[in-house]
Amino acid sequence: MNILIKSATIIDSKSEFHNTTQDLLIENGEITKIANNIKNPKNYQEIKLDNLHVSQGWFDSSVSFGEPGFEERDTIENGLKTAASSGFTAVALNANTNPVIDSNSDVTFVNSRAYKKAVTLLPIGSLTVNSKGEDLAELYDMNTAGAVAFYDYKKPISNPNLMKIALQYASNFNGLVCSFPQENKISGHGVMNENITSTKLGLKGIPALAEELQIARDLFLLEYTGGKLHIPTISSVKSVELIRDAKKKKLDVTCSVAIHNLYFTDSMLNDFNTHFKVLPPLRTQTDLDALIEGVKDGTIDMVTSDHNPIDVEQKKVEFDHAEYGTIGLESAFGALQTIFTLKKTIDILTKGKTRFGLENTSINIDEKLNMTLFNPDTKYTFSKSDIISKSKNAIFENETLKGKVYGIISNNKVALNN
Amino acid sequence: MSELSVNHLLGIKYLNKKDIQLIFETADHFKEVINRPIKKVPSLRDITIANLFFENSTRTKLSFELAEKRLSADVINFSSAQSSVKKGETLIDTVNNILSMKVDMVVMRHPNPGAGVFLSKHVKASIINAGDGAHEHPTQALLDSYSIREKLGEVAGKKVVIVGDILHSRVALSNIFALQLQGAQVMVCGPKTLIPKYIDKLGVKVETNLNKALNWCDVANMLRVQNERMDISYFPSTREYTQQFGVNRELLDSLDKEITIMHPGPINRGVEITSDVADSKQSIILDQVQNGVAIRMAVIYLLASKIKQ
């Protein structure tokens, strides 16, 4: 693969060319030259785009595509196309499937679907058999097939002893255990954040307490067992505090937050719009502010779109019956830039790779090419026409976002949007 | 002529003060009608109303049906204790099937909060919410306020305590919105387990001592404990609940004023209220039931007149 990228502003704090506008020469999948006005040596493909910016490829630690089993929501092929178009060169895929990805052959199947694609797909295996929270799945076997972490998607491990054993067992092979932060007995039949809005709507609330209790429990367990713990999608002030304290104690814990939890509060649910039904639920402005602070100071390691396509039949129903989840890959960059500076946004989108077994790259000479191309300044209203996912359940629909993606160059492939 | 600001009655929180005044003035007229020898007016001869009850109901359903018939509307009834989703048909499809038989208005009771709001966005008919989960029961709150107005002259400035299971109660929520809109002060009283944690943010007082609550109020609206909505026990026993939150004659006599007692029904005699209180002259429980028909006639009439435009 030989390409000449013209006049691109490099956003990469690890690069000596950070914040400068350069031409980049790519030969055989490696960056061979970065300079002003590079001449096209041998009629290479030339990429010249308006206000072009480039960074190392972006990573999302939590996406769901549905396949196998929920192909009506989306397929892995279209999911990876969505990821590429949205600027992501790697995504970690949840075992939110039917059957659940809980064996070596399941992981191999998922990998086969991503073979030779521009986007690297990192399968997450289920932590327990069929994500039932009863017996450990074959974690080591899945690990050898390429599973990068183990997670019962959005299902808490209610039995503390099982979580203890999972952490101990996975530490044998340095496996990453994920624990959904929710104490189910406290969350009960709740469907949204417990606060003034849930009170006004008569909807059952999920108190932040449910999340915090589970995180506190898991941190105690981690302190006892050692091992590696990842807590996906936290949502409350006290959760941030708990993890901040755990990091001070040098526990090997990471966590993420969903972009929509940094952007919307539970007041959006005022007219029972099921597009805003997500888990963990949208919470209050105080929570939102603390989460943003947590991202800024590094307490929160990763920000995820928590992309989860849900077909309209599961969303266009009474609020209590609607499925949780929103798509988010397509809106991720544009939404983050309404909250953070460009530099911070890129920093966020490229963090957490090594935790999930990926290498960090940078935009430097002799580096392997793994790159996202974008225009950070385009302002637009996010609408259905911006959605590539098969399901259109977008929480960001009608929001004004900032920044559009041109595409990616990754795995020796150029995937540019029209 | 005045008209409502809304095309549906989905909850009190979607109404304004003028709407409530208009409903009350219209209900005054209909209350006079239903006390005539011929209790019927021909106003809605060209209107067809479907009563869709996806949850059990006796009095509300009868009250609506009577209101509709006294306005000369054509009425069809559909009752299913099962939600339509469980049967495999969506709520929108169920209702659209009924609407395609040329129905103009839907009165719906449904176990899920927001079901009426949801439906109003997806079907072409005027919707009246006859209770949606723990969300709202607007006609109940209207008839409650109307009954207070009838008994005490006005609602503004009155102190009303709602006693009992606030957590699972659409009646409580609609009453809070309605009473506040009309300038009354509202208190809720019950065991802490049955009071939503953040209810004070609605601007209501919270009291866990019934004696103090009754001493404060002009009106006490006693709610039924909704055992059918509870997934766990929120208090150890009915006996213990009654000891703390049941109103009896002795308690009423110990107050230095005569308060008005209300209850949306059905009453659990001897639990939240004793018989001698329920049947006393302080109680306006049966007036509430009669006013319910007049209020529902008013709401249906006012919404129907918007359809006719």
Contacts between the chains, C-beta under 8 A, distances in Angstrom:
chain1	res1	chain2	res2	distance
A	188	B	231	6.5
A	189	B	231	6.4
A	194	B	197	6.5
A	194	B	198	7.1
A	195	B	198	5.3
A	195	B	201	7.8
A	196	B	198	5.0
A	196	B	201	4.3
A	196	B	202	7.1
A	198	B	196	7.9
A	198	B	198	7.8
A	199	B	173	7.8
A	199	B	196	4.6
A	199	B	198	5.1
A	199	B	199	5.7
A	199	B	201	7.2
A	199	B	202	6.6
A	200	B	13	6.9
A	200	B	173	7.4
A	200	B	202	7.1
A	201	B	113	5.8
A	201	B	114	6.4
A	201	B	135	6.0
A	202	B	113	4.1
A	202	B	114	7.9
A	202	B	132	7.4
A	202	B	133	5.6
A	202	B	134	3.7
A	202	B	135	3.3
A	202	B	136	6.9
A	202	B	170	6.0
A	202	B	173	5.8
A	203	B	113	5.0
A	203	B	114	7.2
A	203	B	133	7.8
A	203	B	134	7.7
A	203	B	135	7.5
A	204	B	134	7.7
A	205	B	196	7.8
A	205	B	197	7.9
A	207	B	197	7.6
A	271	B	114	8.0
A	271	B	117	6.1
A	272	B	113	7.5
A	272	B	114	3.4
A	272	B	117	5.1
A	272	B	118	5.8
A	313	B	90	7.8
A	316	B	90	7.5
A	316	B	92	7.2
A	316	B	122	7.5
A	317	B	85	6.5
A	317	B	90	6.1
A	317	B	91	7.0
A	317	B	118	7.8
A	318	B	83	7.8
A	318	B	85	7.2
A	318	B	91	6.1
A	318	B	110	7.3
A	318	B	112	4.0
A	318	B	114	6.7
A	318	B	115	5.0
A	318	B	118	5.7
A	319	B	112	6.6
A	319	B	113	6.7
A	319	B	114	4.8
A	319	B	118	7.0
A	320	B	112	4.4
A	320	B	113	7.0
A	320	B	133	7.4
A	321	B	85	5.4
A	321	B	112	6.9
